[in-house]
């Protein structure tokens, strides 16, 4: 009887967690100061400010003008 191969076939080999692969690797949580900083930046970027629509521009009219060119 031939001895069993020490390694599994190449298609089913487990990938070591230290190698860089296309699969997402679980990352440790960031340091204590970073999450609040990230949240503050996101809140600043996502702030909704009331902006009035321009009086002279009608989006429906502009679309119709584009169609009839």
Jmol script that loads the backbone (N, CA, C; Angstrom):
load data "model"
ATOM      1  N   UNK A   1       0.834  -1.211   0.000  1.00  0.00           N
ATOM      2  CA  UNK A   1       0.000   0.000   0.000  1.00  0.00           C
ATOM      3  C   UNK A   1       0.864   1.255   0.000  1.00  0.00           C
ATOM      4  N   UNK A   2       0.472   2.243  -0.825  1.00  0.00           N
ATOM      5  CA  UNK A   2       1.257   3.474  -0.900  1.00  0.00           C
ATOM      6  C   UNK A   2       0.923   4.370   0.288  1.00  0.00           C
ATOM      7  N   UNK A   3       1.898   5.082   0.813  1.00  0.00           N
ATOM      8  CA  UNK A   3       1.607   5.976   1.960  1.00  0.00           C
ATOM      9  C   UNK A   3       0.732   7.149   1.523  1.00  0.00           C
ATOM     10  N   UNK A   4      -0.105   7.621   2.432  1.00  0.00           N
ATOM     11  CA  UNK A   4      -0.987   8.744   2.120  1.00  0.00           C
ATOM     12  C   UNK A   4      -0.153  10.006   1.934  1.00  0.00           C
ATOM     13  N   UNK A   5      -0.541  10.872   1.010  1.00  0.00           N
ATOM     14  CA  UNK A   5       0.222  12.124   0.826  1.00  0.00           C
ATOM     15  C   UNK A   5       0.093  13.010   2.065  1.00  0.00           C
ATOM     16  N   UNK A   6       1.168  13.672   2.464  1.00  0.00           N
ATOM     17  CA  UNK A   6       1.120  14.492   3.690  1.00  0.00           C
ATOM     18  C   UNK A   6       0.227  15.722   3.543  1.00  0.00           C
ATOM     19  N   UNK A   7       0.061  16.227   2.311  1.00  0.00           N
ATOM     20  CA  UNK A   7      -0.754  17.427   2.110  1.00  0.00           C
ATOM     21  C   UNK A   7      -2.037  17.065   1.382  1.00  0.00           C
ATOM     22  N   UNK A   8      -3.081  17.824   1.631  1.00  0.00           N
ATOM     23  CA  UNK A   8      -4.342  17.629   0.917  1.00  0.00           C
ATOM     24  C   UNK A   8      -4.164  18.107  -0.519  1.00  0.00           C
ATOM     25  N   UNK A   9      -5.039  17.723  -1.443  1.00  0.00           N
ATOM     26  CA  UNK A   9      -4.940  18.247  -2.816  1.00  0.00           C
ATOM     27  C   UNK A   9      -4.982  19.772  -2.820  1.00  0.00           C
ATOM     28  N   UNK A  10      -4.398  20.377  -3.850  1.00  0.00           N
ATOM     29  CA  UNK A  10      -4.237  21.837  -3.862  1.00  0.00           C
ATOM     30  C   UNK A  10      -5.578  22.562  -3.830  1.00  0.00           C
ATOM     31  N   UNK A  11      -6.642  21.972  -4.318  1.00  0.00           N
ATOM     32  CA  UNK A  11      -7.934  22.643  -4.337  1.00  0.00           C
ATOM     33  C   UNK A  11      -8.556  22.772  -2.962  1.00  0.00           C
ATOM     34  N   UNK A  12      -8.171  21.914  -2.021  1.00  0.00           N
ATOM     35  CA  UNK A  12      -8.828  21.936  -0.708  1.00  0.00           C
ATOM     36  C   UNK A  12      -7.865  22.289   0.416  1.00  0.00           C
ATOM     37  N   UNK A  13      -6.703  22.842   0.092  1.00  0.00           N
ATOM     38  CA  UNK A  13      -5.762  23.201   1.149  1.00  0.00           C
ATOM     39  C   UNK A  13      -6.298  24.369   1.964  1.00  0.00           C
ATOM     40  N   UNK A  14      -6.222  24.286   3.286  1.00  0.00           N
ATOM     41  CA  UNK A  14      -6.628  25.449   4.096  1.00  0.00           C
ATOM     42  C   UNK A  14      -5.633  26.586   3.913  1.00  0.00           C
ATOM     43  N   UNK A  15      -6.141  27.792   3.824  1.00  0.00           N
ATOM     44  CA  UNK A  15      -5.275  28.954   3.633  1.00  0.00           C
ATOM     45  C   UNK A  15      -4.889  29.484   5.007  1.00  0.00           C
ATOM     46  N   UNK A  16      -3.608  29.668   5.276  1.00  0.00           N
ATOM     47  CA  UNK A  16      -3.220  30.225   6.588  1.00  0.00           C
ATOM     48  C   UNK A  16      -3.747  31.645   6.749  1.00  0.00           C
ATOM     49  N   UNK A  17      -4.113  31.997   7.967  1.00  0.00           N
ATOM     50  CA  UNK A  17      -4.759  33.288   8.196  1.00  0.00           C
ATOM     51  C   UNK A  17      -3.786  34.452   8.004  1.00  0.00           C
ATOM     52  N   UNK A  18      -2.478  34.170   8.000  1.00  0.00           N
ATOM     53  CA  UNK A  18      -1.524  35.263   7.869  1.00  0.00           C
ATOM     54  C   UNK A  18      -1.356  35.703   6.426  1.00  0.00           C
ATOM     55  N   UNK A  19      -1.761  34.881   5.451  1.00  0.00           N
ATOM     56  CA  UNK A  19      -1.573  35.260   4.052  1.00  0.00           C
ATOM     57  C   UNK A  19      -2.663  36.235   3.625  1.00  0.00           C
ATOM     58  N   UNK A  20      -2.332  37.076   2.648  1.00  0.00           N
ATOM     59  CA  UNK A  20      -3.309  38.033   2.142  1.00  0.00           C
ATOM     60  C   UNK A  20      -4.138  37.362   1.060  1.00  0.00           C
ATOM     61  N   UNK A  21      -5.452  37.284   1.278  1.00  0.00           N
ATOM     62  CA  UNK A  21      -6.331  36.652   0.300  1.00  0.00           C
ATOM     63  C   UNK A  21      -7.449  37.621  -0.037  1.00  0.00           C
ATOM     64  N   UNK A  22      -8.285  37.250  -1.005  1.00  0.00           N
ATOM     65  CA  UNK A  22      -9.406  38.092  -1.396  1.00  0.00           C
ATOM     66  C   UNK A  22     -10.518  38.052  -0.356  1.00  0.00           C
ATOM     67  N   UNK A  23     -10.509  37.011   0.483  1.00  0.00           N
ATOM     68  CA  UNK A  23     -11.557  36.904   1.500  1.00  0.00           C
ATOM     69  C   UNK A  23     -11.282  37.903   2.619  1.00  0.00           C
ATOM     70  N   UNK A  24     -12.318  38.558   3.141  1.00  0.00           N
ATOM     71  CA  UNK A  24     -12.099  39.529   4.232  1.00  0.00           C
ATOM     72  C   UNK A  24     -11.646  38.829   5.499  1.00  0.00           C
ATOM     73  N   UNK A  25     -10.597  39.346   6.093  1.00  0.00           N
ATOM     74  CA  UNK A  25     -10.091  38.784   7.341  1.00  0.00           C
ATOM     75  C   UNK A  25     -10.659  39.589   8.505  1.00  0.00           C
ATOM     76  N   UNK A  26     -11.027  38.936   9.599  1.00  0.00           N
ATOM     77  CA  UNK A  26     -11.515  39.700  10.766  1.00  0.00           C
ATOM     78  C   UNK A  26     -10.401  40.573  11.318  1.00  0.00           C
ATOM     79  N   UNK A  27     -10.680  41.845  11.496  1.00  0.00           N
ATOM     80  CA  UNK A  27      -9.669  42.772  11.982  1.00  0.00           C
ATOM     81  C   UNK A  27      -9.965  43.132  13.436  1.00  0.00           C
ATOM     82  N   UNK A  28      -8.927  43.359  14.223  1.00  0.00           N
ATOM     83  CA  UNK A  28      -9.163  43.776  15.614  1.00  0.00           C
ATOM     84  C   UNK A  28      -9.786  45.164  15.642  1.00  0.00           C
ATOM     85  N   UNK A  29     -10.573  45.476  16.656  1.00  0.00           N
ATOM     86  CA  UNK A  29     -11.199  46.804  16.730  1.00  0.00           C
ATOM     87  C   UNK A  29     -10.139  47.888  16.852  1.00  0.00           C
ATOM     88  N   UNK A  30     -10.400  49.088  16.331  1.00  0.00           N
ATOM     89  CA  UNK A  30      -9.406  50.170  16.414  1.00  0.00           C
ATOM     90  C   UNK A  30      -9.186  50.627  17.851  1.00  0.00           C
ATOM     91  N   UNK A  31      -8.206  51.484  18.028  1.00  0.00           N
ATOM     92  CA  UNK A  31      -7.837  51.957  19.360  1.00  0.00           C
ATOM     93  C   UNK A  31      -8.964  52.709  20.047  1.00  0.00           C
ATOM     94  N   UNK A  32      -8.777  53.052  21.321  1.00  0.00           N
ATOM     95  CA  UNK A  32      -9.875  53.654  22.102  1.00  0.00           C
ATOM     96  C   UNK A  32     -10.316  55.018  21.586  1.00  0.00           C
ATOM     97  N   UNK A  33      -9.408  55.808  20.985  1.00  0.00           N
ATOM     98  CA  UNK A  33      -9.786  57.152  20.564  1.00  0.00           C
ATOM     99  C   UNK A  33     -10.369  57.214  19.170  1.00  0.00           C
ATOM    100  N   UNK A  34     -10.174  56.190  18.350  1.00  0.00           N
ATOM    101  CA  UNK A  34     -10.539  56.283  16.943  1.00  0.00           C
ATOM    102  C   UNK A  34     -12.036  56.184  16.663  1.00  0.00           C
ATOM    103  N   UNK A  35     -12.810  55.285  17.297  1.00  0.00           N
ATOM    104  CA  UNK A  35     -14.224  55.158  16.889  1.00  0.00           C
ATOM    105  C   UNK A  35     -15.001  56.456  17.032  1.00  0.00           C
ATOM    106  N   UNK A  36     -14.803  57.189  18.141  1.00  0.00           N
ATOM    107  CA  UNK A  36     -15.554  58.429  18.318  1.00  0.00           C
ATOM    108  C   UNK A  36     -15.144  59.451  17.256  1.00  0.00           C
ATOM    109  N   UNK A  37     -13.869  59.462  16.885  1.00  0.00           N
ATOM    110  CA  UNK A  37     -13.400  60.386  15.851  1.00  0.00           C
ATOM    111  C   UNK A  37     -14.058  60.061  14.519  1.00  0.00           C
ATOM    112  N   UNK A  38     -14.134  58.770  14.192  1.00  0.00           N
ATOM    113  CA  UNK A  38     -14.756  58.361  12.931  1.00  0.00           C
ATOM    114  C   UNK A  38     -16.232  58.743  12.937  1.00  0.00           C
ATOM    115  N   UNK A  39     -16.913  58.533  14.043  1.00  0.00           N
ATOM    116  CA  UNK A  39     -18.340  58.863  14.127  1.00  0.00           C
ATOM    117  C   UNK A  39     -18.527  60.375  13.958  1.00  0.00           C
ATOM    118  N   UNK A  40     -17.661  61.172  14.584  1.00  0.00           N
ATOM    119  CA  UNK A  40     -17.785  62.623  14.458  1.00  0.00           C
ATOM    120  C   UNK A  40     -17.585  63.058  13.011  1.00  0.00           C
ATOM    121  N   UNK A  41     -16.602  62.463  12.326  1.00  0.00           N
ATOM    122  CA  UNK A  41     -16.370  62.837  10.929  1.00  0.00           C
ATOM    123  C   UNK A  41     -17.572  62.479  10.072  1.00  0.00           C
ATOM    124  N   UNK A  42     -18.157  61.298  10.310  1.00  0.00           N
ATOM    125  CA  UNK A  42     -19.310  60.898   9.518  1.00  0.00           C
ATOM    126  C   UNK A  42     -20.484  61.832   9.780  1.00  0.00           C
ATOM    127  N   UNK A  43     -20.677  62.246  11.030  1.00  0.00           N
ATOM    128  CA  UNK A  43     -21.790  63.135  11.334  1.00  0.00           C
ATOM    129  C   UNK A  43     -21.589  64.487  10.648  1.00  0.00           C
ATOM    130  N   UNK A  44     -20.357  64.972  10.602  1.00  0.00           N
ATOM    131  CA  UNK A  44     -20.110  66.252   9.937  1.00  0.00           C
ATOM    132  C   UNK A  44     -20.385  66.138   8.442  1.00  0.00           C
ATOM    133  N   UNK A  45     -20.004  65.004   7.835  1.00  0.00           N
ATOM    134  CA  UNK A  45     -20.206  64.849   6.399  1.00  0.00           C
ATOM    135  C   UNK A  45     -21.674  64.663   6.066  1.00  0.00           C
ATOM    136  N   UNK A  46     -22.446  64.039   6.949  1.00  0.00           N
ATOM    137  CA  UNK A  46     -23.823  63.692   6.635  1.00  0.00           C
ATOM    138  C   UNK A  46     -24.818  64.758   7.091  1.00  0.00           C
ATOM    139  N   UNK A  47     -24.340  65.916   7.527  1.00  0.00           N
ATOM    140  CA  UNK A  47     -25.257  66.948   7.996  1.00  0.00           C
ATOM    141  C   UNK A  47     -26.105  67.449   6.829  1.00  0.00           C
ATOM    142  N   UNK A  48     -27.401  67.555   7.046  1.00  0.00           N
ATOM    143  CA  UNK A  48     -28.316  68.033   6.011  1.00  0.00           C
ATOM    144  C   UNK A  48     -28.604  69.501   6.278  1.00  0.00           C
ATOM    145  N   UNK A  49     -28.295  70.349   5.302  1.00  0.00           N
ATOM    146  CA  UNK A  49     -28.549  71.779   5.461  1.00  0.00           C
ATOM    147  C   UNK A  49     -29.694  72.182   4.553  1.00  0.00           C
ATOM    148  N   UNK A  50     -30.587  73.028   5.040  1.00  0.00           N
ATOM    149  CA  UNK A  50     -31.710  73.456   4.196  1.00  0.00           C
ATOM    150  C   UNK A  50     -31.219  74.382   3.085  1.00  0.00           C
ATOM    151  N   UNK A  51     -31.436  73.981   1.855  1.00  0.00           N
ATOM    152  CA  UNK A  51     -31.026  74.793   0.704  1.00  0.00           C
ATOM    153  C   UNK A  51     -32.258  75.039  -0.149  1.00  0.00           C
ATOM    154  N   UNK A  52     -32.509  76.319  -0.464  1.00  0.00           N
ATOM    155  CA  UNK A  52     -33.657  76.641  -1.302  1.00  0.00           C
ATOM    156  C   UNK A  52     -33.331  76.322  -2.751  1.00  0.00           C
ATOM    157  N   UNK A  53     -34.332  75.884  -3.503  1.00  0.00           N
ATOM    158  CA  UNK A  53     -34.139  75.609  -4.920  1.00  0.00           C
ATOM    159  C   UNK A  53     -33.960  76.930  -5.655  1.00  0.00           C
ATOM    160  N   UNK A  54     -33.112  76.957  -6.678  1.00  0.00           N
ATOM    161  CA  UNK A  54     -32.958  78.190  -7.456  1.00  0.00           C
ATOM    162  C   UNK A  54     -34.276  78.581  -8.113  1.00  0.00           C
ATOM    163  N   UNK A  55     -34.568  79.868  -8.101  1.00  0.00           N
ATOM    164  CA  UNK A  55     -35.862  80.332  -8.603  1.00  0.00           C
ATOM    165  C   UNK A  55     -35.969  80.193 -10.118  1.00  0.00           C
ATOM    166  N   UNK A  56     -34.887  80.453 -10.865  1.00  0.00           N
ATOM    167  CA  UNK A  56     -34.995  80.499 -12.316  1.00  0.00           C
ATOM    168  C   UNK A  56     -34.841  79.150 -13.003  1.00  0.00           C
ATOM    169  N   UNK A  57     -34.535  78.086 -12.270  1.00  0.00           N
ATOM    170  CA  UNK A  57     -34.273  76.797 -12.905  1.00  0.00           C
ATOM    171  C   UNK A  57     -35.383  75.820 -12.557  1.00  0.00           C
ATOM    172  N   UNK A  58     -36.059  75.317 -13.587  1.00  0.00           N
ATOM    173  CA  UNK A  58     -37.093  74.306 -13.393  1.00  0.00           C
ATOM    174  C   UNK A  58     -36.560  72.991 -13.947  1.00  0.00           C
ATOM    175  N   UNK A  59     -36.298  71.981 -13.099  1.00  0.00           N
ATOM    176  CA  UNK A  59     -35.689  70.738 -13.597  1.00  0.00           C
ATOM    177  C   UNK A  59     -36.529  70.061 -14.671  1.00  0.00           C
ATOM    178  N   UNK A  60     -37.857  70.119 -14.567  1.00  0.00           N
ATOM    179  CA  UNK A  60     -38.708  69.488 -15.581  1.00  0.00           C
ATOM    180  C   UNK A  60     -38.530  70.200 -16.918  1.00  0.00           C
ATOM    181  N   UNK A  61     -38.478  71.522 -16.863  1.00  0.00           N
ATOM    182  CA  UNK A  61     -38.310  72.293 -18.104  1.00  0.00           C
ATOM    183  C   UNK A  61     -36.952  72.004 -18.739  1.00  0.00           C
ATOM    184  N   UNK A  62     -35.901  71.900 -17.919  1.00  0.00           N
ATOM    185  CA  UNK A  62     -34.576  71.609 -18.464  1.00  0.00           C
ATOM    186  C   UNK A  62     -34.557  70.244 -19.139  1.00  0.00           C
ATOM    187  N   UNK A  63     -35.194  69.241 -18.532  1.00  0.00           N
ATOM    188  CA  UNK A  63     -35.234  67.910 -19.136  1.00  0.00           C
ATOM    189  C   UNK A  63     -35.970  67.942 -20.465  1.00  0.00           C
ATOM    190  N   UNK A  64     -37.070  68.692 -20.530  1.00  0.00           N
ATOM    191  CA  UNK A  64     -37.826  68.772 -21.785  1.00  0.00           C
ATOM    192  C   UNK A  64     -36.988  69.455 -22.863  1.00  0.00           C
ATOM    193  N   UNK A  65     -36.252  70.502 -22.495  1.00  0.00           N
ATOM    194  CA  UNK A  65     -35.405  71.176 -23.475  1.00  0.00           C
ATOM    195  C   UNK A  65     -34.331  70.231 -23.998  1.00  0.00           C
ATOM    196  N   UNK A  66     -33.779  69.386 -23.128  1.00  0.00           N
ATOM    197  CA  UNK A  66     -32.779  68.421 -23.571  1.00  0.00           C
ATOM    198  C   UNK A  66     -33.379  67.444 -24.572  1.00  0.00           C
ATOM    199  N   UNK A  67     -34.602  66.998 -24.303  1.00  0.00           N
ATOM    200  CA  UNK A  67     -35.221  66.001 -25.180  1.00  0.00           C
ATOM    201  C   UNK A  67     -35.463  66.573 -26.569  1.00  0.00           C
ATOM    202  N   UNK A  68     -35.807  67.856 -26.663  1.00  0.00           N
ATOM    203  CA  UNK A  68     -36.222  68.424 -27.943  1.00  0.00           C
ATOM    204  C   UNK A  68     -35.056  68.986 -28.736  1.00  0.00           C
ATOM    205  N   UNK A  69     -33.814  68.806 -28.291  1.00  0.00           N
ATOM    206  CA  UNK A  69     -32.673  69.300 -29.064  1.00  0.00           C
ATOM    207  C   UNK A  69     -32.492  68.478 -30.322  1.00  0.00           C
TER     208      UNK A  69
END
end "model"
wireframe off; spacefill off
backbone 0.3
color backbone group
